[in-house]
Amino acid sequence: MEAFIEGLQIVLQPANIFWIILGGFLGTIVGMLPGLGPATAVAVLIPVTFGMDPTSALILMGAIYYGAMYGGSRSSILLNTPGDGSAIAATFDGYPMAQQGRAGEAMAISAVASFIGGVLAAVGFIFLAEPLANFALKFGPSEYFLLMLLTLSAIVSLSIGKMVKGFIAMCLGLLISTIGIDAQTGVHRFTMDIPHLSEGIEFLIVIIGVYAVGEVFYNFLTIDKVNKKDKKKMGRIWFTKQDWKRSKWPILRNAPLGFIVGVLPGAGGSIASMMSYSAEKQLSKRPEEFGKGAVEGLAAPESSNNAASVGAMIPLLTMGIPGSGTTAVMLGALIMLGIRPGPMLFENDPGMVWAFINSMFIGNIALIIINILLVGLLVKVLDTPAKVLYPIIIMLAFIGTYTLGYSTIDFFMLLLFGVIGLFMKIMDFPIAPLVLAIIVGGDMEQNFRMAMTSSNGSLDIFFNSPISITLVIVTVLSLFYPLLMKLFKKKQADKGSISA
């Protein structure tokens, strides 16, 4: 209790309140820009932390991180352009809501869902940090492989009516993820003698290409229709009681799921948000509305990915193991500041740890105020004429892509994936399985190979622990559950017609 009070006193100092608000605001803005995710924001601001008090530096970096989780959904909702991988799920129903004149409602419910997810995760951090850190240590290569397989199977199973197309998109994504130098053998794979491809294709280029550039290409084909729609897009800037009624339980259900997934090193907000979206669609009484502007389809992943960003701090602070790309950057910054994350941090400097935990609560309060105040301003983006808006999107896409590797080759890849995104939209292929497969493909392959090596090629390793068996069962259920539910509803409808 003394450590909690000490931490609260530290975080309530005016300087630290300032860093929380500044970090949250910068994180929100950076999160909205395609390609510039929280890891980039933290990395760019590392020089600012030199000479700062270590506690203030940690608070600033944390505020940037979860601020970017708030901001990532803004461009997803308004422009169908995810700022980062964890914001992909916000495009599924957020962008359709904007097209229906509900952009303000979408951004408001997104901010509230992120706030609740962040606060619940911060509470979970206080009580569950140690047991969850120990649970994460039980995940070996086989468990991580099965977790990623579950995520892919769940996202493919969402493509009801076009599961074959979803499976094809997933396979294409896995093929793309193999491009580059094999981490285990050092062999160049599918690089076509282009040195730049030896490091593989950055998944953010794929995200920006298929979503932002692909969407612009597609809308150029129907620009007259788009111009007519733009006049009706403003809408209200707050959600209705009905929206809240539909969203509150998905928000509360998926915050713990995102928090637990965030604790697993390497899982991250992308997997958390996709799993939440899939789970919510399968639990929903109106699954046919998902992908067409269902408010719970936006609220669930937004709650989950913000909770995941808090969960990722647990392995960082308790074990010194980064739980995501952003916490990996934070780990390097903390070491340069003389902080050694790990079990002894809680004993040697409890004031710092509890100040950081308390900053999460204050930061989420500041962020929901910032994001709600920005709703009215951001919605006006939709009033921008298409002939002005689309070139701006393309410009941001190219800037975001160039900052990833400072290579002009990335521009050609961006255009290539823009064409692929256009083709997939015209042919009605789901894009999410492609993108998610590219995000997890590399880690999935390496974990599979490590698992097979440690078991001398025996598949028994995927069935030799309770965690593995549970993941296998849930994976199978996630594939067949939508089909079984469809058959069940069809039988119920047939019975109803016969009795009538």
MARTI-836916 format. One line per field, with one value per residue (C-alpha): residue number from 1; x, y, z. Coordinates in steps of 0.05 Angstrom, whole numbers. Example, Ala and Ser with C-alpha at 12.3 -4.5 7.8 and 13.67 -1.06 7.14 Angstrom:
% residues 2
resi c(1_2)
u c(246_273)
v c(-90_-21)
w c(156_143)
% end
This chain:
% residues 500
resi c(1_2_3_4_5_6_7_8_9_10_11_12_13_14_15_16_17_18_19_20_21_22_23_24_25_26_27_28_29_30_31_32_33_34_35_36_37_38_39_40_41_42_43_44_45_46_47_48_49_50_51_52_53_54_55_56_57_58_59_60_61_62_63_64_65_66_67_68_69_70_71_72_73_74_75_76_77_78_79_80_81_82_83_84_85_86_87_88_89_90_91_92_93_94_95_96_97_98_99_100_101_102_103_104_105_106_107_108_109_110_111_112_113_114_115_116_117_118_119_120_121_122_123_124_125_126_127_128_129_130_131_132_133_134_135_136_137_138_139_140_141_142_143_144_145_146_147_148_149_150_151_152_153_154_155_156_157_158_159_160_161_162_163_164_165_166_167_168_169_170_171_172_173_174_175_176_177_178_179_180_181_182_183_184_185_186_187_188_189_190_191_192_193_194_195_196_197_198_199_200_201_202_203_204_205_206_207_208_209_210_211_212_213_214_215_216_217_218_219_220_221_222_223_224_225_226_227_228_229_230_231_232_233_234_235_236_237_238_239_240_241_242_243_244_245_246_247_248_249_250_251_252_253_254_255_256_257_258_259_260_261_262_263_264_265_266_267_268_269_270_271_272_273_274_275_276_277_278_279_280_281_282_283_284_285_286_287_288_289_290_291_292_293_294_295_296_297_298_299_300_301_302_303_304_305_306_307_308_309_310_311_312_313_314_315_316_317_318_319_320_321_322_323_324_325_326_327_328_329_330_331_332_333_334_335_336_337_338_339_340_341_342_343_344_345_346_347_348_349_350_351_352_353_354_355_356_357_358_359_360_361_362_363_364_365_366_367_368_369_370_371_372_373_374_375_376_377_378_379_380_381_382_383_384_385_386_387_388_389_390_391_392_393_394_395_396_397_398_399_400_401_402_403_404_405_406_407_408_409_410_411_412_413_414_415_416_417_418_419_420_421_422_423_424_425_426_427_428_429_430_431_432_433_434_435_436_437_438_439_440_441_442_443_444_445_446_447_448_449_450_451_452_453_454_455_456_457_458_459_460_461_462_463_464_465_466_467_468_469_470_471_472_473_474_475_476_477_478_479_480_481_482_483_484_485_486_487_488_489_490_491_492_493_494_495_496_497_498_499_500)
u c(0_58_88_20_14_87_74_11_48_102_53_12_72_57_116_92_20_49_88_25_-17_38_54_-19_-31_31_13_-57_-31_24_-25_-68_-11_-3_61_81_60_76_144_166_138_176_239_237_227_282_331_281_285_360_372_300_283_277_207_183_215_178_113_123_138_79_32_56_45_-28_-42_-24_-73_-128_-105_-96_-170_-182_-153_-184_-254_-247_-202_-202_-126_-101_-46_-16_-29_-71_-120_-137_-200_-227_-234_-283_-342_-313_-305_-375_-403_-368_-397_-467_-459_-439_-366_-376_-411_-356_-300_-337_-351_-280_-252_-298_-281_-206_-214_-252_-204_-143_-171_-192_-124_-90_-131_-110_-37_-41_-69_-46_23_62_16_7_82_92_37_71_135_99_90_142_150_94_45_63_54_-15_-35_-19_-53_-115_-113_-109_-164_-209_-200_-212_-274_-303_-307_-373_-397_-327_-284_-246_-227_-206_-163_-130_-116_-85_-41_-18_0_40_78_95_120_173_208_277_335_316_332_355_395_415_388_358_286_246_288_299_370_343_385_329_284_334_302_233_173_153_81_63_77_26_-25_-17_-18_-78_-120_-102_-76_-123_-183_-162_-153_-221_-255_-224_-264_-328_-309_-376_-414_-364_-374_-450_-440_-394_-450_-486_-427_-425_-475_-476_-413_-437_-465_-537_-564_-577_-504_-481_-529_-500_-428_-420_-416_-369_-324_-324_-315_-257_-214_-191_-178_-135_-99_-80_-58_-17_21_47_113_107_31_13_-48_-59_-72_-113_-159_-169_-186_-235_-270_-275_-301_-352_-379_-388_-423_-467_-541_-533_-469_-495_-487_-412_-372_-431_-426_-441_-421_-400_-354_-316_-321_-294_-226_-216_-224_-179_-121_-116_-117_-63_-17_-22_-13_51_82_79_133_174_174_171_219_255_223_190_118_113_154_140_162_225_242_223_269_328_311_304_371_404_372_403_338_342_271_261_238_284_255_193_237_291_247_174_159_176_134_73_81_78_17_-19_0_-41_-104_-91_-67_-130_-173_-133_-137_-212_-220_-170_-202_-273_-254_-222_-284_-319_-256_-236_-305_-297_-244_-303_-326_-262_-276_-252_-205_-169_-175_-148_-83_-71_-82_-33_18_12_19_83_112_95_125_190_201_201_264_283_284_250_240_187_147_142_121_69_39_42_3_-45_-61_-68_-116_-156_-160_-182_-236_-263_-262_-291_-232_-225_-162_-154_-129_-75_-50_-53_-16_40_44_48_77_151_143_95_145_204_164_140_211_238_182_197_272_263_217_261_206_149_81_68_97_33_-7_38_14_-55_-43_-27_-87_-134_-108_-117_-189_-206_-174_-217_-280_-265_-265_-328_-369_-394_-414_-449_-486_-508_-535_-569_-604_-624_-657_-692_-719_-742_-778_-811_-835_-863_-900_-929)
v c(0_47_34_49_116_133_119_161_220_214_210_269_316_370_350_278_299_341_281_237_288_303_229_211_267_251_177_192_235_185_127_160_164_103_66_106_61_66_33_87_142_115_106_177_206_166_225_268_220_228_268_258_226_151_148_206_174_108_146_185_123_85_144_145_70_66_134_104_47_100_137_77_68_140_131_61_90_152_128_52_59_25_65_0_-76_-74_-25_-71_-99_-28_-23_-82_-45_24_44_19_60_122_108_104_173_146_166_207_150_102_145_159_86_69_119_93_20_36_73_16_-36_4_16_-57_-80_-32_-62_-131_-108_-93_-161_-209_-187_-242_-302_-281_-272_-343_-368_-335_-372_-438_-420_-456_-458_-509_-466_-403_-439_-464_-395_-364_-422_-408_-335_-351_-403_-355_-300_-348_-375_-304_-307_-345_-354_-343_-387_-415_-344_-329_-392_-371_-302_-332_-379_-320_-282_-341_-346_-272_-280_-330_-278_-260_-295_-358_-343_-415_-432_-364_-383_-328_-345_-313_-249_-248_-222_-157_-142_-101_-162_-202_-172_-193_-149_-102_-119_-45_-36_-91_-59_10_-18_-64_-19_53_51_-5_33_97_57_25_92_124_74_99_171_200_156_172_247_238_199_250_300_253_230_278_248_256_258_213_143_126_86_29_30_28_-29_-70_-52_-55_-131_-140_-87_-120_-190_-174_-130_-191_-231_-175_-167_-240_-243_-180_-214_-267_-243_-233_-240_-166_-124_-151_-222_-196_-152_-206_-259_-212_-195_-269_-288_-232_-249_-321_-301_-248_-258_-216_-243_-223_-150_-157_-124_-79_-29_-70_-26_-85_-107_-42_-39_-109_-104_-33_-54_-114_-80_-26_-78_-116_-55_-55_-130_-125_-85_-144_-187_-124_-101_-168_-209_-160_-194_-148_-168_-129_-90_-26_-54_-80_-8_13_-40_-12_58_37_1_64_103_54_16_-60_-89_-155_-186_-143_-78_-86_-93_-43_13_1_76_76_14_40_109_77_35_96_135_84_105_179_170_134_189_242_202_193_268_284_234_256_329_310_273_334_359_293_278_339_300_265_332_338_329_263_297_329_273_216_250_267_193_172_224_199_128_143_183_128_75_114_123_47_33_97_58_75_0_3_51_-2_-54_-5_4_-72_-86_-29_-66_-131_-96_-69_-138_-170_-117_-126_-202_-199_-233_-218_-178_-191_-264_-240_-185_-226_-284_-237_-209_-276_-319_-310_-324_-381_-416_-407_-433_-493_-510_-502_-546_-600_-596_-604_-664_-698_-689_-718_-684_-708_-643_-607_-652_-660_-602_-578_-510_-544_-591_-533_-491_-550_-561_-486_-482_-539_-509_-440_-470_-511_-469_-420_-477_-515_-452_-440_-511_-504_-439_-470_-529_-482_-442_-506_-528_-460_-462_-533_-516_-454)
w c(0_16_-53_-86_-49_-65_-138_-138_-108_-161_-220_-195_-199_-251_-295_-300_-314_-371_-399_-395_-434_-485_-496_-504_-553_-594_-593_-618_-676_-695_-690_-744_-794_-839_-825_-764_-707_-633_-641_-690_-644_-584_-624_-652_-582_-547_-553_-515_-455_-448_-385_-362_-296_-312_-282_-325_-386_-374_-363_-428_-469_-440_-456_-528_-534_-511_-543_-610_-596_-591_-653_-698_-706_-729_-799_-801_-790_-834_-890_-887_-873_-810_-775_-749_-751_-688_-721_-779_-745_-737_-813_-816_-785_-770_-843_-863_-805_-833_-902_-870_-839_-770_-768_-704_-669_-691_-665_-600_-585_-605_-554_-499_-515_-514_-448_-414_-443_-418_-348_-339_-363_-314_-257_-282_-283_-208_-187_-242_-263_-228_-243_-316_-325_-299_-346_-406_-389_-401_-475_-517_-593_-601_-561_-599_-665_-645_-619_-686_-723_-680_-699_-774_-770_-733_-784_-842_-809_-809_-885_-884_-956_-983_-938_-999_-1018_-947_-946_-1012_-985_-922_-963_-1006_-943_-916_-982_-979_-907_-931_-974_-947_-912_-875_-802_-789_-851_-879_-948_-992_-1010_-1067_-1064_-1141_-1130_-1100_-1038_-1006_-1004_-963_-900_-923_-939_-882_-864_-856_-931_-945_-897_-927_-998_-996_-951_-966_-1038_-1058_-1030_-1068_-1133_-1124_-1109_-1170_-1211_-1178_-1161_-1183_-1134_-1079_-1090_-1082_-1018_-986_-976_-928_-885_-826_-778_-702_-659_-603_-600_-583_-523_-571_-593_-521_-504_-562_-545_-469_-462_-522_-491_-423_-452_-497_-451_-410_-474_-503_-437_-433_-506_-495_-439_-487_-516_-591_-595_-595_-610_-681_-656_-596_-639_-692_-640_-606_-672_-689_-620_-619_-688_-667_-603_-635_-648_-711_-744_-813_-794_-781_-837_-853_-796_-732_-674_-631_-687_-675_-599_-586_-621_-597_-525_-537_-571_-519_-464_-502_-500_-424_-420_-461_-404_-357_-389_-401_-328_-292_-335_-380_-441_-492_-506_-571_-621_-583_-515_-549_-567_-496_-467_-505_-482_-409_-410_-438_-380_-330_-315_-314_-321_-286_-221_-179_-207_-164_-102_-118_-145_-126_-131_-205_-220_-183_-212_-281_-263_-236_-299_-340_-304_-311_-383_-404_-373_-411_-476_-476_-465_-522_-570_-556_-566_-632_-658_-686_-719_-750_-777_-821_-859_-893_-921_-960_-1035_-1063_-1113_-1054_-1003_-1045_-1065_-991_-973_-1027_-1003_-931_-955_-992_-933_-884_-930_-941_-866_-856_-896_-932_-998_-1064_-1076_-1022_-1067_-1121_-1071_-1044_-1113_-1125_-1062_-1080_-1145_-1106_-1058_-1117_-1149_-1083_-1072_-1143_-1137_-1066_-1032_-957_-944_-869_-877_-925_-879_-815_-848_-868_-797_-761_-818_-802_-727_-741_-787_-739_-679_-720_-740_-670_-642_-694_-682_-606_-616_-670_-721_-678_-681_-610_-585_-606_-559_-498_-454_-430_-465_-532_-529_-511_-569_-618_-595_-598_-668_-694_-662_-692_-761_-755_-707_-760_-806_-750_-729_-801_-806_-738_-759_-825_-789_-741_-800_-835_-771_-765_-837_-828_-764_-798)
% end
